[in-house]
Amino acid sequence: MQTGFALREAAQRSMRPAVQDSSDEALLALIADGDKRAMQVLYARHNVRVYRFILRMTNNPTLAEDLVSEVFIDAWRQADTFEAKSQVSTWLLAIARYKALSALRRRTDEHLDDQMAAAIEDTSDNPEIAVGTKNRNSIIQKCLTQLSPAHREVIDLVYYHEKSVDEVAQIVGVPAATVKTRMFYARSKMADLLKHAGVSSL
């Protein structure tokens, strides 16, 4: 009995690095077979990226945390439906986007974005924001929140998640030409906002 147990333990130890080093696609295949360790590895790799994406869409940290859990629950349940037509990270962000938009639609206070924008404008006049990299990043983040949701998500996916135009089109569900148009207008608006805030460029 003890020998059998020791062998199982040794086998599990030898398998651990393999799971840790597996590609995202291989992890999803393991998850589809019910491998909880593979799920933990996938979560560890992508939860921060998914959280930041949802947070930028919703501006609500508590909601973002809840939705991250829902995204990975869906990934667990739907792992066998992944067809490898895109990267796993693209697939996860598409799920995250759907969850965030659904949550925003359920909200009754549609004027939340306007109220947040007004509050952000007030704090941007703080003289302490004028110097330092952290402050510059803070200004950029505040300018981002003043973009329309469609423009903000395109900027977020391209610059923060390093997605290509085609991948963004897949996540957002619009043609690549529309993504390019949104990028053009989003960059133009960001340039104006940053100039107004005293930051020359990204």
TORLUM-899780 format. One record per residue (C-alpha): residue in three letters; z, x, y negated. Coordinates in nm, 2 decimals, m for minus. Each point is the difference from the previous one (the first is absolute). Layout:
REM residues N
- pavex | Z | X | Y
- ala | Z | X | Y
...
***
This chain:
REM residues 202
- pavex | Z | X | Y
- met | 0.00 | 0.00 | 0.00
- gln | 0.10 | 0.27 | m0.25
- thr | m0.31 | 0.20 | 0.09
- gly | m0.22 | m0.30 | m0.07
- phe | 0.17 | m0.06 | m0.33
- ala | m0.03 | 0.37 | m0.10
- leu | m0.37 | 0.00 | 0.08
- arg | m0.05 | m0.31 | m0.21
- glu | 0.19 | 0.16 | m0.29
- ala | m0.21 | 0.32 | 0.03
- ala | m0.32 | m0.20 | 0.01
- gln | 0.10 | m0.20 | m0.31
- arg | 0.09 | 0.33 | m0.18
- ser | m0.34 | 0.15 | 0.09
- met | m0.18 | m0.32 | m0.12
- arg | 0.17 | m0.02 | m0.34
- pro | m0.20 | 0.27 | m0.18
- ala | m0.32 | m0.15 | 0.14
- val | 0.09 | m0.34 | m0.16
- gln | 0.10 | 0.17 | m0.32
- asp | m0.32 | 0.20 | m0.02
- ser | m0.23 | m0.29 | 0.10
- ser | m0.27 | m0.13 | m0.24
- asp | 0.06 | m0.33 | m0.16
- glu | m0.27 | m0.16 | 0.22
- ala | 0.18 | 0.14 | 0.31
- leu | 0.33 | m0.14 | m0.13
- leu | m0.15 | m0.35 | m0.04
- ala | m0.13 | 0.02 | 0.36
- leu | 0.35 | 0.08 | 0.12
- ile | 0.15 | m0.27 | m0.22
- ala | m0.24 | m0.25 | 0.15
- asp | 0.16 | 0.10 | 0.34
- gly | 0.35 | m0.07 | m0.14
- asp | 0.10 | 0.36 | m0.09
- lys | 0.29 | m0.03 | m0.25
- arg | 0.01 | 0.38 | m0.06
- ala | m0.36 | m0.01 | m0.11
- met | 0.09 | m0.28 | m0.24
- gln | 0.28 | 0.21 | m0.14
- val | m0.24 | 0.29 | m0.06
- leu | m0.26 | m0.22 | m0.16
- tyr | 0.27 | m0.16 | m0.23
- ala | 0.13 | 0.35 | m0.09
- arg | m0.35 | 0.11 | m0.10
- his | m0.11 | m0.30 | m0.21
- asn | 0.30 | m0.20 | m0.12
- val | 0.04 | 0.18 | m0.33
- arg | m0.37 | m0.03 | m0.08
- val | 0.00 | m0.37 | 0.09
- tyr | 0.32 | m0.06 | m0.20
- arg | m0.14 | 0.16 | m0.32
- phe | m0.33 | m0.19 | 0.03
- ile | 0.19 | m0.33 | 0.03
- leu | 0.24 | 0.09 | m0.28
- arg | m0.29 | 0.07 | m0.24
- met | m0.14 | m0.34 | 0.08
- thr | 0.32 | m0.20 | m0.02
- asn | 0.22 | 0.20 | m0.24
- asn | 0.29 | m0.11 | 0.22
- pro | 0.19 | 0.26 | 0.21
- thr | 0.19 | m0.25 | 0.21
- leu | m0.32 | m0.20 | 0.08
- ala | m0.18 | 0.32 | 0.08
- glu | 0.26 | 0.11 | 0.25
- asp | m0.01 | m0.34 | 0.17
- leu | m0.38 | 0.01 | 0.02
- val | m0.01 | 0.35 | 0.14
- ser | 0.20 | m0.13 | 0.30
- glu | m0.25 | m0.29 | 0.03
- val | m0.30 | 0.24 | m0.01
- phe | 0.14 | 0.21 | 0.29
- ile | 0.10 | m0.31 | 0.20
- asp | m0.37 | m0.12 | m0.03
- ala | m0.12 | 0.35 | 0.10
- trp | 0.22 | m0.02 | 0.31
- arg | m0.13 | m0.34 | 0.09
- gln | m0.36 | 0.06 | m0.09
- ala | m0.04 | 0.36 | 0.12
- asp | m0.23 | m0.11 | 0.28
- thr | m0.24 | m0.16 | m0.25
- phe | m0.06 | 0.33 | m0.19
- glu | m0.37 | 0.09 | 0.04
- ala | 0.00 | 0.35 | m0.16
- lys | m0.27 | m0.11 | m0.25
- ser | 0.23 | 0.15 | m0.27
- gln | 0.29 | 0.24 | m0.02
- val | 0.34 | m0.13 | 0.12
- ser | 0.13 | 0.05 | m0.36
- thr | m0.28 | m0.22 | m0.13
- trp | 0.08 | m0.27 | 0.25
- leu | 0.37 | 0.01 | m0.09
- leu | m0.07 | m0.02 | m0.37
- ala | m0.23 | m0.29 | 0.06
- ile | 0.29 | m0.18 | 0.17
- ala | 0.23 | 0.10 | m0.28
- arg | m0.23 | m0.13 | m0.26
- tyr | m0.03 | m0.34 | 0.17
- lys | 0.38 | m0.02 | 0.03
- ala | 0.05 | 0.09 | m0.36
- leu | m0.26 | m0.25 | m0.13
- ser | 0.15 | m0.27 | 0.22
- ala | 0.35 | 0.07 | m0.13
- leu | m0.12 | 0.00 | m0.36
- arg | m0.18 | m0.34 | 0.05
- arg | 0.33 | m0.14 | 0.13
- arg | 0.18 | 0.09 | m0.32
- thr | 0.04 | m0.28 | m0.25
- asp | 0.05 | 0.23 | m0.30
- glu | m0.37 | 0.08 | m0.07
- his | 0.10 | 0.15 | m0.34
- leu | 0.19 | 0.29 | 0.15
- asp | m0.27 | 0.25 | m0.06
- asp | m0.02 | m0.09 | m0.37
- gln | 0.38 | 0.03 | m0.04
- met | 0.00 | 0.34 | 0.18
- ala | m0.28 | 0.12 | m0.22
- ala | 0.19 | m0.10 | m0.32
- ala | 0.31 | 0.17 | 0.13
- ile | m0.19 | 0.32 | 0.08
- glu | m0.16 | 0.01 | m0.34
- asp | 0.35 | m0.01 | m0.16
- thr | 0.13 | 0.29 | 0.21
- ser | m0.31 | 0.22 | m0.05
- asp | 0.11 | 0.05 | m0.36
- asn | 0.31 | 0.19 | 0.12
- pro | m0.02 | 0.35 | m0.16
- glu | 0.12 | 0.17 | 0.32
- ile | m0.33 | m0.09 | 0.17
- ala | m0.19 | 0.25 | m0.21
- val | 0.06 | 0.31 | 0.20
- gly | 0.01 | 0.13 | 0.36
- thr | m0.21 | m0.06 | 0.31
- lys | 0.24 | m0.28 | 0.13
- asn | m0.04 | m0.18 | m0.33
- arg | m0.38 | 0.04 | 0.01
- asn | 0.00 | m0.15 | 0.35
- ser | 0.22 | m0.28 | m0.12
- ile | m0.24 | m0.08 | m0.28
- ile | m0.30 | 0.00 | 0.24
- gln | 0.19 | m0.24 | 0.23
- lys | 0.08 | m0.23 | m0.29
- cys | m0.36 | 0.01 | m0.11
- leu | m0.11 | m0.09 | 0.36
- thr | 0.22 | m0.31 | 0.00
- gln | m0.19 | m0.12 | m0.31
- leu | m0.33 | m0.01 | 0.19
- ser | m0.11 | m0.32 | 0.17
- pro | 0.10 | m0.03 | 0.37
- ala | m0.36 | 0.06 | 0.11
- his | m0.04 | 0.31 | m0.21
- arg | 0.35 | 0.13 | 0.08
- glu | m0.05 | m0.02 | 0.38
- val | m0.34 | 0.18 | m0.02
- ile | 0.15 | 0.29 | m0.21
- asp | 0.30 | 0.01 | 0.24
- leu | m0.21 | 0.02 | 0.31
- val | m0.24 | 0.26 | m0.13
- tyr | 0.24 | 0.23 | m0.18
- tyr | 0.33 | m0.04 | 0.19
- his | m0.13 | m0.07 | 0.35
- glu | m0.32 | 0.21 | m0.04
- lys | m0.22 | m0.28 | 0.15
- ser | m0.37 | 0.01 | m0.04
- val | m0.20 | m0.28 | m0.17
- asp | m0.10 | m0.13 | 0.34
- glu | 0.35 | 0.00 | 0.13
- val | 0.13 | m0.18 | m0.31
- ala | m0.28 | m0.26 | 0.05
- gln | 0.13 | m0.05 | 0.35
- ile | 0.36 | m0.04 | m0.10
- val | m0.07 | m0.23 | m0.30
- gly | m0.27 | m0.19 | 0.17
- val | m0.27 | 0.04 | m0.27
- pro | m0.34 | 0.18 | m0.01
- ala | 0.01 | 0.38 | m0.08
- ala | m0.20 | m0.08 | m0.32
- thr | 0.29 | m0.22 | m0.12
- val | 0.25 | 0.27 | 0.07
- lys | m0.21 | 0.24 | m0.21
- thr | m0.02 | m0.25 | m0.29
- arg | 0.38 | m0.06 | 0.02
- met | 0.06 | 0.38 | 0.00
- phe | m0.22 | 0.04 | m0.31
- tyr | 0.19 | m0.27 | m0.19
- ala | 0.34 | 0.11 | 0.13
- arg | m0.06 | 0.37 | m0.10
- ser | m0.12 | m0.12 | m0.35
- lys | 0.31 | m0.22 | m0.05
- met | 0.23 | 0.28 | 0.13
- ala | m0.15 | 0.25 | m0.24
- asp | 0.07 | m0.24 | m0.29
- leu | 0.35 | m0.07 | 0.12
- leu | 0.08 | 0.37 | 0.05
- lys | m0.15 | 0.10 | m0.34
- his | 0.22 | m0.27 | m0.16
- ala | 0.30 | 0.13 | 0.18
- gly | m0.07 | 0.36 | m0.11
- val | m0.13 | 0.13 | 0.33
- ser | m0.35 | 0.15 | m0.01
- ser | m0.11 | m0.05 | 0.36
- leu | 0.09 | m0.04 | 0.37
***
